[in-house]
């Protein structure tokens, strides 16, 4: 059976693959802000905020860092919804 790829919507027509996410964190701390700056300097930052305030940071298995205007809590809830759908059938 072919495994389907599940995505989390980041708003503005953007999405990330659930299976590639290592961590979802909030951008409030100094280490989070440093993480964004380091990713930007390495060319690994993906800005999916659409010009809005950054509310969550996705760390991907490819070392890319995706910033989103969707809150971390909402993103986690969406990931869990996708997980529930996968386990249903």
C-alpha positions in Angstrom: 0.0 0.0 0.0 1.3 3.4 -1.0 1.8 5.8 1.9 0.2 9.2 1.2 2.1 12.4 2.1 0.3 14.5 4.8 0.7 18.2 5.0 0.1 20.9 7.6 -1.3 24.2 6.3 0.7 27.2 7.3 -1.8 29.7 5.8 -1.5 31.7 2.6 -1.5 28.6 0.5 1.7 27.3 2.2 2.2 23.8 3.7 4.9 21.5 5.1 5.1 17.8 5.0 4.2 16.3 8.4 6.8 13.5 8.0 9.7 16.0 7.5 9.0 18.0 10.7 11.5 17.5 13.5 10.2 20.1 15.9 7.6 22.9 16.1 8.7 25.7 18.5 7.5 29.2 19.5 9.6 32.2 18.4 9.6 34.0 21.8 13.0 33.0 23.2 16.5 34.4 22.3 17.7 30.9 21.1 14.7 30.8 18.7 15.6 34.2 17.3 19.2 33.1 16.9 18.0 29.9 15.1 16.1 32.1 12.6 19.1 34.4 12.0 21.5 31.4 11.6 19.1 29.7 9.1 18.8 33.0 7.2 22.6 33.4 7.0 23.0 29.8 5.7 20.2 30.2 3.1 18.1 27.7 4.9 15.2 29.9 6.1 11.8 29.6 4.4 9.5 32.4 5.3 5.9 31.3 5.1 4.5 34.2 7.1 3.1 36.2 4.2 4.4 39.4 5.9 2.5 38.6 9.2 4.0 38.2 12.6 6.0 34.9 13.2 4.1 32.7 15.6 5.8 29.3 15.1 9.1 27.9 13.8 9.3 24.5 12.1 12.6 22.7 12.2 12.8 20.3 9.3 14.8 17.1 8.8 16.6 18.9 5.9 18.0 21.5 8.3 15.6 24.1 6.8 13.8 26.4 9.2 10.3 27.4 8.2 8.7 30.4 9.9 4.9 30.7 10.0 2.2 33.0 11.1 0.2 30.0 12.4 0.6 29.5 16.1 2.6 26.5 17.3 -0.5 25.2 19.2 -2.6 25.4 16.0 0.2 23.7 14.0 0.5 20.9 16.5 -3.3 20.4 16.6 -3.3 20.2 12.8 -0.4 17.6 12.9 -2.4 15.5 15.4 -5.5 15.7 13.2 -3.4 14.3 10.3 -2.1 11.6 12.5 -5.6 10.6 13.6 -6.7 10.4 9.9 -3.7 8.1 9.2 -4.5 5.8 12.1 -8.2 5.4 11.2 -7.9 3.2 8.3 
